[in-house]
Amino acid sequence: MNKITTLLLTCSLVLNGYAQKVSLDNSFGQNGKTIIPNTGEIYLVDFDNQGNIIAVGIAKNDVGKYDLTIAKTNADGIIDESFGSGGLAKISGRSIISPLGLTITDDNKIVVIGGFSKVQAQGYETLIVRFDGNGMLDEHFGDSGRVNFAAARDVLFLNCESNDFMLLGGVEIKRNEVGENMYVTTISYYISKYDYLGNPDENFGDRGKAYLPGGLNPRAAKILHDGSIAVAGAYNSLSDHELGLCKLTPAGELDTVFGNDGIWHWNTMPVFDLSYEGFYGIWEDSNGNLILTGTGRHTNESGWRDTDFLSKFSAGGIPDTGFGENGFYWFDFLGISNKFFKVGENYVCITMTADCAFKMYYVNADGSFGNNLYTSSLNYLHDAKIQGSPNKILLAGACPTKNANFALERVIVDFDVSIPFVDIPSGEIKIYPNPAGESLFFGRQTAYEILNLQGNVLLTSETPVHSVSIAHLEAGIYFVRFGNRVLKFVKE
């Protein structure tokens, strides 16, 4: 029995002690779902400053091509008919190839980055498109609401989790024409930093580009609590495949303290009988540990099949050997991606199983999967976000109809979502100033945790302190918790 079979057997026997339950939230849309006709598939979803849902996807037009399509609902899935035309905003005249990124600015502008076919079908281009909150193109932005983002021609992924900047994972290639043939040679991989006008940050890396070591082909990046950037993918992808993980400073320099001289890499293919491997998602817990999702491929005489894995690393880039086998747990799923959440002290993960169903699983502290908690009715599930309270998860994709339509589904995770805190002496604690700028001060030394509106822990200290730097937090509403006491503050 090989190691993967052993792990799969182990996972199938895992029983946990929680009375876990995930159910459709019937207060959302119509009996838990919102289906928007005359559309297609949602690829990206986010929330504006009022909590309204912004869904971005594609919809087939009258000539058989696809339009970039944006839908807006209120927080409970009711379509906002005043948005665009009957709740939908579209780009006409150019067919969308793929939506790549979505962010909502502080003043509720909707910014979408995507690949579009050029006018008269002369190749394709990447555009940054900006809409006003009412669904109309922002005529003050670029050329009638559009900016050509030529730098993203060879984009591998976009990270738009910051409202101030986006991170682009890219590849530099050399194209050579020999007769009628085109030959492409990979030169290097990089992470670059841009604002949402398409301007590079010249102070990041080498004039806007941070080149990655060892041919690290980046497939995921995560902005960490301290402002540094974790980058993961396939290492030595120009020769032998390995898994690779590194960390960049906020200025785009390689953090040489992380991993082994700046990068962790390991060839798991001979260990787990694989013909391919790669990281595809990164998540950070409140202690700075990194949990990564990835995919490996098995090839034999009957063809190939993908299996996914979770792995865990310390904040310093050291694998957690108590997590699975050598820091890895493998599962017979087709896609974990980055749909991984912490709800209270519990983890849940959305996967696509071999029967092409999207299911939500409980994940144990050691990385092994527990029970199947919920099976979604969506036949395409491209994005998922925690919404409002930490036990509500919004699923976005398409409904199973003859012609796919935008579909949203909200579920309630019935866990104990309370987060334990270090005991501190009782008594009134004051915070100041409020609103706060660079730092938040406490009336006396205390342990604390700072949470966002979704209940995610952003900053924490078990050691009593008088203040905490919040300079890197985005403007908005946050909570600080001391023991059983919770106070709200505003970050300017």
Residue pairs with C-beta under 8 A, 6 or more apart in sequence:
1 9
2 273
3 271
3 272
3 325
4 272
4 273
4 307
4 330
7 324
7 325
7 329
7 330
7 331
8 330
8 331
8 332
10 368
11 329
11 331
11 368
11 369
14 364
14 368
14 369
14 370
15 370
15 371
16 362
16 364
16 370
16 371
18 346
18 362
18 415
19 414
20 346
20 362
20 370
20 371
20 373
20 414
20 415
21 373
21 413
21 414
22 348
22 360
22 373
22 374
22 411
22 412
22 413
22 414
23 374
23 411
23 412
23 414
24 31
24 32
24 33
24 409
24 410
24 411
24 412
25 32
25 392
25 410
25 411
25 412
26 32
27 76
28 34
28 76
28 77
28 408
28 409
28 410
29 35
29 73
29 76
29 77
29 78
29 408
29 410
30 77
32 409
32 410
32 411
33 77
33 377
33 399
33 407
33 408
33 409
34 73
34 77
34 78
34 79
34 406
34 407
34 408
34 409
35 399
35 405
35 406
35 407
36 55
36 71
36 79
36 87
36 88
36 405
36 406
36 407
37 405
38 59
38 88
38 405
39 57
39 59
39 69
39 71
39 88
39 404
39 405
39 406
40 57
40 58
40 59
40 60
40 66
40 69
40 398
40 404
40 405
40 406
41 57
41 58
41 380
41 382
41 397
41 398
41 404
41 406
42 55
42 56
42 57
42 71
42 382
42 383
42 396
42 397
42 398
42 406
42 407
42 408
43 56
43 57
43 58
43 98
43 99
43 382
43 383
44 55
44 56
44 57
44 99
44 101
44 102
44 112
44 382
44 383
44 396
45 53
45 54
45 55
45 56
45 102
45 383
45 384
45 385
45 394
45 396
45 408
46 53
46 54
46 102
46 103
46 104
46 385
47 53
47 54
47 75
47 104
47 385
47 387
48 54
48 104
48 108
48 110
48 133
49 104
49 106
49 108
50 108
51 74
51 75
51 388
52 72
52 73
52 74
52 75
52 80
53 72
53 73
53 74
53 75
53 77
53 387
53 394
53 408
54 70
54 71
54 72
54 102
54 104
54 110
55 70
55 71
55 72
55 73
55 396
55 406
55 408
56 68
56 69
56 70
56 99
56 102
56 112
57 69
57 71
57 99
57 382
57 398
57 406
58 66
58 67
58 68
58 69
58 96
58 99
59 66
59 67
59 69
59 88
59 90
59 406
60 66
60 67
60 403
61 67
61 92
61 95
65 95
65 117
66 95
66 96
67 90
67 91
67 92
67 95
67 96
68 90
68 91
68 96
68 99
68 112
68 114
68 116
68 129
69 88
69 89
69 90
69 406
70 84
70 88
70 89
70 90
70 110
70 112
70 131
70 135
71 79
71 83
71 87
71 88
71 406
72 79
72 80
72 83
72 84
72 87
72 89
72 135
73 79
73 80
73 87
73 408
74 80
75 387
75 388
77 408
77 410
79 86
79 87
80 87
81 87
82 134
83 89
83 134
83 135
84 90
84 134
84 135
84 136
85 135
88 135
89 131
89 135
89 136
91 116
91 129
91 137
93 119
94 116
94 117
94 118
94 119
94 127
95 116
95 117
96 114
96 115
96 116
97 114
97 115
97 116
97 117
97 124
98 114
98 115
99 112
99 113
99 114
100 113
100 114
100 115
100 126
100 152
100 155
100 157
100 158
101 111
101 112
101 113
101 114
101 158
101 159
101 160
101 166
102 110
102 111
102 112
102 113
102 160
103 111
103 160
103 162
103 163
103 166
103 196
104 110
104 111
104 163
105 111
105 163
105 196
106 163
106 475
108 133
109 130
109 131
109 132
109 133
109 138
109 141
110 130
110 131
110 132
110 133
111 128
111 129
111 130
111 131
111 160
111 196
112 128
112 129
112 130
112 131
113 126
113 127
113 128
113 129
113 149
113 152
113 158
113 160
113 166
114 126
114 127
114 129
115 124
115 125
115 126
116 124
116 125
116 126
116 127
117 123
117 124
118 124
118 125
125 148
125 150
125 153
126 148
126 149
126 150
126 152
126 153
126 155
127 146
127 147
127 148
127 149
128 142
128 146
128 147
128 149
128 196
128 197
128 198
129 137
129 145
129 146
129 147
130 137
130 138
130 141
130 142
130 145
130 147
130 196
131 137
131 138
131 145
132 138
137 144
137 145
137 146
138 145
139 145
141 147
142 148
142 197
147 197
147 198
148 198
149 194
149 198
151 168
151 170
151 192
151 194
151 198
151 200
152 158
152 168
152 170
154 170
154 171
154 172
154 173
155 168
155 169
155 170
156 169
156 170
156 171
156 189
156 217
156 218
156 219
157 168
157 169
157 218
157 219
157 220
157 221
158 166
158 167
158 168
158 169
159 166
159 167
159 168
159 169
159 221
159 222
159 223
160 166
161 222
161 223
162 223
162 474
163 474
164 195
164 474
165 193
165 194
165 195
165 196
165 201
166 193
166 194
166 195
166 196
167 191
167 192
167 193
167 221
167 223
167 229
168 191
168 192
168 193
168 194
169 189
169 190
169 191
169 218
169 219
169 220
169 221
169 231
169 233
170 189
170 190
170 191
170 192
170 209
171 186
171 187
171 188
171 189
171 190
171 217
172 186
172 187
172 188
172 189
172 190
173 184
173 185
173 186
173 187
174 184
174 185
174 187
175 182
175 183
175 184
176 182
176 183
176 184
176 185
177 183
186 215
186 238
188 211
188 212
188 215
189 211
189 212
189 215
189 216
189 217
189 218
189 233
189 237
190 205
190 209
190 210
190 211
190 212
190 218
191 205
191 209
191 210
191 212
191 218
191 221
191 229
191 231
191 248
191 252
192 200
192 204
192 205
192 208
192 209
192 210
193 200
193 201
193 204
193 205
193 208
193 210
193 252
194 200
194 201
194 208
195 201
200 207
200 208
200 209
201 208
202 208
203 251
204 210
204 251
204 252
205 211
205 248
205 251
205 252
205 253
206 252
209 252
210 248
210 252
210 253
210 254
212 218
212 231
212 246
213 246
213 254
213 262
213 263
214 235
214 236
214 244
214 263
214 265
215 235
215 236
215 237
215 238
215 239
216 231
216 233
216 234
216 235
216 237
216 244
216 246
216 263
216 265
217 233
217 234
217 235
217 237
217 244
217 278
218 231
218 232
218 233
219 232
219 233
219 234
219 278
219 279
219 280
220 231
220 232
220 233
220 279
220 280
220 281
220 282
220 292
220 338
221 229
221 230
221 231
221 232
221 282
222 229
222 230
222 282
222 283
222 284
222 290
223 229
224 230
224 247
224 284
224 288
225 284
225 288
225 458
225 459
226 288
226 472
227 250
227 472
228 247
228 248
228 249
228 250
228 255
229 247
229 248
229 249
229 250
229 252
230 245
230 246
230 247
230 282
230 284
230 290
231 245
231 246
231 247
231 248
232 243
232 244
232 245
232 246
232 279
232 280
232 282
232 292
232 294
233 244
233 278
233 279
234 241
234 242
234 243
234 244
234 277
234 278
234 279
235 241
235 242
235 243
235 244
235 263
235 265
236 242
236 244
236 265
240 267
241 267
241 269
241 276
241 277
241 278
242 265
242 266
242 267
242 268
242 277
243 265
243 266
243 267
243 268
243 277
243 278
243 279
243 294
244 263
244 264
244 265
244 279
245 259
245 263
245 264
245 265
245 279
245 290
245 292
245 313
245 317
246 254
246 255
246 258
246 259
246 262
246 263
246 264
246 317
247 254
247 255
247 258
247 259
247 262
247 317
248 254
248 255
249 255
254 262
254 263
255 262
256 262
257 316
258 264
258 316
258 317
259 265
259 316
259 317
259 318
260 317
263 317
264 313
264 317
264 318
264 319
268 274
268 277
268 296
268 328
269 275
269 276
269 277
269 296
271 326
272 296
272 328
272 330
273 298
274 296
274 297
274 298
275 297
275 298
275 299
275 304
276 295
276 296
276 297
277 294
277 295
277 296
277 297
278 294
278 295
279 292
279 293
279 294
279 311
280 293
280 294
280 295
280 336
280 337
280 338
281 292
281 293
281 294
281 336
281 337
281 338
281 339
281 340
282 290
282 291
282 292
282 293
282 338
283 290
283 291
283 292
283 293
283 338
283 340
283 342
284 290
284 291
285 291
285 342
286 449
286 457
286 458
286 460
287 315
287 460
288 314
288 315
289 312
289 313
289 314
289 315
289 320
290 312
290 313
290 314
290 315
291 310
291 311
291 312
291 340
291 367
292 310
292 311
292 312
292 313
293 308
293 309
293 310
293 336
293 337
293 338
293 340
293 349
294 308
294 309
294 311
294 336
295 306
295 307
295 308
295 309
295 335
295 336
296 306
296 307
296 308
296 309
296 330
297 304
297 305
297 306
297 307
298 304
298 305
298 306
298 307
306 334
306 335
307 330
307 331
307 332
307 333
308 330
308 331
308 333
308 334
308 335
308 336
308 351
309 324
309 328
309 329
309 330
309 331
309 336
310 323
310 324
310 328
310 329
310 331
310 336
310 340
310 349
310 363
310 367
311 319
311 323
311 324
311 327
311 328
311 329
311 367
312 319
312 320
312 323
312 324
312 327
312 367
313 319
313 320
313 327
314 320
319 326
319 327
319 328
320 327
321 327
322 366
323 329
323 366
323 367
324 330
324 366
324 367
324 368
328 367
329 366
329 367
329 368
329 369
331 351
331 369
332 354
333 351
333 352
333 353
333 354
334 351
334 352
334 353
334 354
334 356
335 351
335 352
336 349
336 350
336 351
337 350
339 349
339 350
339 351
339 381
339 383
339 384
340 347
340 348
340 349
340 350
340 363
341 347
341 348
341 349
341 384
341 386
341 393
342 456
343 386
343 390
343 391
343 393
343 413
343 415
343 417
344 390
344 391
344 415
344 416
344 417
344 418
344 419
345 416
345 419
345 420
346 362
346 363
346 413
346 415
347 362
347 363
347 364
347 365
348 360
348 361
348 362
348 363
348 373
348 393
348 413
349 360
349 361
349 363
349 369
350 358
350 359
350 360
350 361
350 376
350 381
350 384
350 395
351 358
351 359
351 360
351 361
352 358
352 359
352 381
353 359
356 379
357 375
357 376
358 375
358 376
358 378
358 381
358 395
358 397
359 372
359 373
359 374
359 375
359 376
360 372
360 373
360 374
360 375
360 376
360 393
360 411
361 369
361 370
361 371
361 372
361 373
362 369
362 370
362 371
362 373
363 369
363 370
364 370
373 413
374 411
376 395
376 409
377 399
377 400
377 409
378 395
378 397
378 398
378 399
378 400
378 407
378 409
379 397
379 398
379 399
379 400
379 404
380 397
380 398
380 404
381 395
381 396
381 397
382 396
382 397
383 395
383 396
383 397
384 393
384 394
384 395
384 396
385 393
385 394
385 396
386 392
386 393
386 394
386 454
386 455
386 456
387 393
387 394
387 410
387 454
388 453
388 454
389 417
389 454
389 455
390 417
390 454
390 455
390 456
391 412
391 413
391 414
391 415
391 417
392 410
392 411
392 412
392 413
393 410
393 411
393 413
394 408
394 409
394 410
395 408
395 409
395 410
395 411
396 407
396 408
396 409
397 407
398 404
398 405
398 406
398 407
399 405
399 406
399 407
417 455
419 449
419 451
419 455
419 457
419 481
421 447
421 449
421 481
421 482
421 483
421 484
422 447
422 462
422 483
423 483
424 446
424 447
424 464
424 482
424 483
426 483
428 443
429 442
429 443
429 444
429 446
429 482
429 485
429 487
430 442
430 443
431 440
431 441
431 442
431 443
431 480
431 487
431 489
432 440
432 441
432 443
433 441
434 489
434 490
435 489
435 490
435 491
435 492
436 470
436 489
436 490
436 491
436 492
437 471
437 491
437 492
438 469
438 470
438 471
439 467
439 468
439 469
439 470
439 471
440 450
440 467
440 468
440 470
440 480
440 489
441 466
441 467
442 448
442 465
442 466
442 467
442 482
444 466
445 464
445 465
445 466
446 464
446 465
446 482
447 461
447 462
447 463
447 464
447 465
447 482
448 459
448 460
448 461
448 465
448 468
448 480
448 481
448 482
449 457
449 459
449 460
449 480
449 481
450 457
450 458
450 459
450 460
450 468
450 470
450 473
450 478
450 479
450 480
450 481
451 457
451 458
451 478
451 479
451 480
451 481
452 458
452 476
452 478
452 479
453 476
453 477
453 478
458 473
458 478
459 468
459 470
461 468
470 478
470 491
473 491
474 491
475 491
475 492
476 490
476 491
477 488
477 489
477 490
477 491
478 488
478 489
478 490
478 491
479 486
479 487
479 488
479 489
480 486
480 487
480 489
481 487
